Amino acid sequence: MDQIEVKLEDGAYRRTRYQGAILKGCTILLIRHQEHESGKSYWLLPGGGRIPGESPEACIAREMLEETSLKVQVEELILDFPSPVGDFYERLKTYRCIPVGEEAAPGFEPEPGAAGRYAIAEVRWLDLSEECALELVADDAFTYPQLQAIRQRLGCV
């Protein structure tokens, strides 16, 4: 099966999505993308691809600030697994992050192609220790399994 790759304006490809599990105990921050054309929306962990020459930790810190308006302390890699079939990326790498001051707020998508497709419409804290909180993403085949894996990894069950 051919893997779809995200091609950058400089011609480079991104094969890994670096995302942040911004945590306060077992409470995690999600962002909601809303597509401009269809109005469809979905929740996910903030994140994206690395800029050439950027370290994974610098990428995470930058993406968290852009998408959630939060400065974070990047703690450790907690999940590394293949992306779902048909996703833009081959791998998902999730880092535990601790917010440093400020309040979370919807950020922006700096890449023109992505910004033309969707906006970051909302941020929400979700308590991973409460199964009923996951109903927000229960029908999402991308985000729900990731949150379940994070719950298991962090012992928030």
Legacy VTK file of the C-alpha trace (Angstrom):
# vtk DataFile Version 3.0
C-alpha trace
ASCII
DATASET POLYDATA
POINTS 157 float
0.000 0.000 0.000
1.339 3.456 -0.889
1.801 5.861 2.000
0.486 9.387 1.577
3.142 11.946 2.502
2.757 15.597 3.402
4.913 17.602 1.036
6.214 20.931 2.320
6.646 24.039 0.197
10.431 23.445 0.239
9.901 19.976 -1.261
10.630 18.024 1.930
8.287 15.304 3.180
6.936 14.730 6.647
6.455 11.121 7.630
5.958 11.495 11.386
3.331 13.496 13.284
4.716 14.873 16.538
1.936 15.552 18.990
1.661 16.686 22.566
-0.296 15.135 25.399
-0.575 18.331 27.445
-1.438 17.047 30.891
-2.542 18.276 34.284
-2.590 14.981 36.180
-4.934 12.763 34.145
-6.589 15.714 32.394
-5.482 16.184 28.776
-5.948 19.087 26.377
-7.579 18.476 22.991
-8.119 20.861 20.091
-11.101 20.911 17.736
-10.495 21.388 14.030
-13.392 22.730 12.006
-13.296 22.357 8.233
-14.196 25.526 6.348
-15.972 23.961 3.402
-17.999 21.193 5.042
-18.316 22.549 8.593
-17.252 19.102 9.867
-15.323 19.166 13.120
-13.228 16.670 15.068
-11.102 16.572 18.220
-7.435 15.615 18.304
-4.167 16.113 20.112
-2.295 19.219 19.001
0.676 18.506 16.793
2.157 18.414 13.334
5.356 17.870 11.417
8.917 18.899 12.096
10.594 21.699 10.231
13.890 20.555 8.659
16.651 20.768 11.275
14.202 21.020 14.182
14.484 18.593 17.105
11.387 16.600 18.125
11.205 18.522 21.426
11.449 21.906 19.681
8.749 20.798 17.236
6.435 19.808 20.084
6.991 23.088 21.944
6.361 25.116 18.763
3.234 23.161 17.762
1.744 23.412 21.274
2.267 27.194 21.337
0.855 27.660 17.824
-2.217 25.482 18.326
-3.099 25.985 22.014
-1.385 29.280 22.959
0.406 27.357 25.731
4.085 27.213 26.504
4.930 23.693 27.614
7.713 21.730 29.169
8.277 18.670 26.975
8.802 15.735 29.340
9.164 12.446 27.452
8.038 10.342 24.524
5.096 8.267 25.789
3.727 6.703 22.589
5.239 5.833 19.226
3.125 3.793 16.844
2.070 3.549 13.193
-0.594 5.942 11.950
-3.959 4.510 10.938
-4.181 3.328 7.339
-4.878 6.233 4.991
-3.512 8.918 7.321
-1.159 11.621 6.038
1.651 10.414 8.300
3.358 7.041 8.724
3.984 7.367 12.477
2.538 9.170 15.472
4.918 10.181 18.254
3.221 11.531 21.358
5.148 13.429 24.013
4.001 14.143 27.566
3.900 17.911 28.073
3.300 20.019 31.167
1.764 23.492 30.658
3.870 26.375 31.915
1.580 29.257 32.919
-1.051 30.914 30.756
-4.463 29.576 29.810
-5.138 27.398 26.801
-6.912 29.059 23.879
-7.493 28.119 20.239
-4.377 28.881 18.283
-3.784 29.022 14.564
-2.584 26.867 11.707
0.475 28.617 10.214
0.717 26.490 7.068
-1.374 28.140 4.320
-2.555 24.842 2.802
-3.860 23.521 6.108
-5.260 26.910 7.170
-7.231 26.949 3.925
-8.903 23.645 4.896
-9.631 24.113 8.611
-9.322 26.344 11.665
-8.631 25.496 15.288
-12.040 26.349 16.707
-11.848 25.241 20.337
-9.694 23.729 23.071
-11.012 21.508 25.848
-9.590 19.715 28.877
-10.727 16.103 29.110
-10.414 13.917 32.229
-8.906 10.617 31.075
-9.740 8.938 34.372
-13.463 9.150 33.574
-14.552 6.796 30.781
-17.670 8.899 30.149
-15.447 11.886 29.256
-14.202 9.939 26.231
-17.708 9.978 24.741
-16.621 13.245 23.126
-14.405 11.222 20.747
-15.960 7.743 20.990
-16.855 7.684 17.268
-13.460 8.960 16.140
-11.279 6.102 14.842
-8.179 8.353 14.962
-8.366 10.121 18.346
-10.230 7.613 20.529
-7.618 4.808 20.298
-4.840 7.300 21.038
-6.581 8.543 24.175
-7.167 4.970 25.309
-3.466 4.207 24.814
-2.474 7.341 26.734
-4.881 6.380 29.562
-3.239 2.962 29.792
0.317 4.318 29.580
-0.313 6.903 32.304
-2.445 4.671 34.536
-5.487 6.943 34.275
-8.014 4.094 34.190
LINES 1 158
157 0 1 2 3 4 5 6 7 8 9 10 11 12 13 14 15 16 17 18 19 20 21 22 23 24 25 26 27 28 29 30 31 32 33 34 35 36 37 38 39 40 41 42 43 44 45 46 47 48 49 50 51 52 53 54 55 56 57 58 59 60 61 62 63 64 65 66 67 68 69 70 71 72 73 74 75 76 77 78 79 80 81 82 83 84 85 86 87 88 89 90 91 92 93 94 95 96 97 98 99 100 101 102 103 104 105 106 107 108 109 110 111 112 113 114 115 116 117 118 119 120 121 122 123 124 125 126 127 128 129 130 131 132 133 134 135 136 137 138 139 140 141 142 143 144 145 146 147 148 149 150 151 152 153 154 155 156
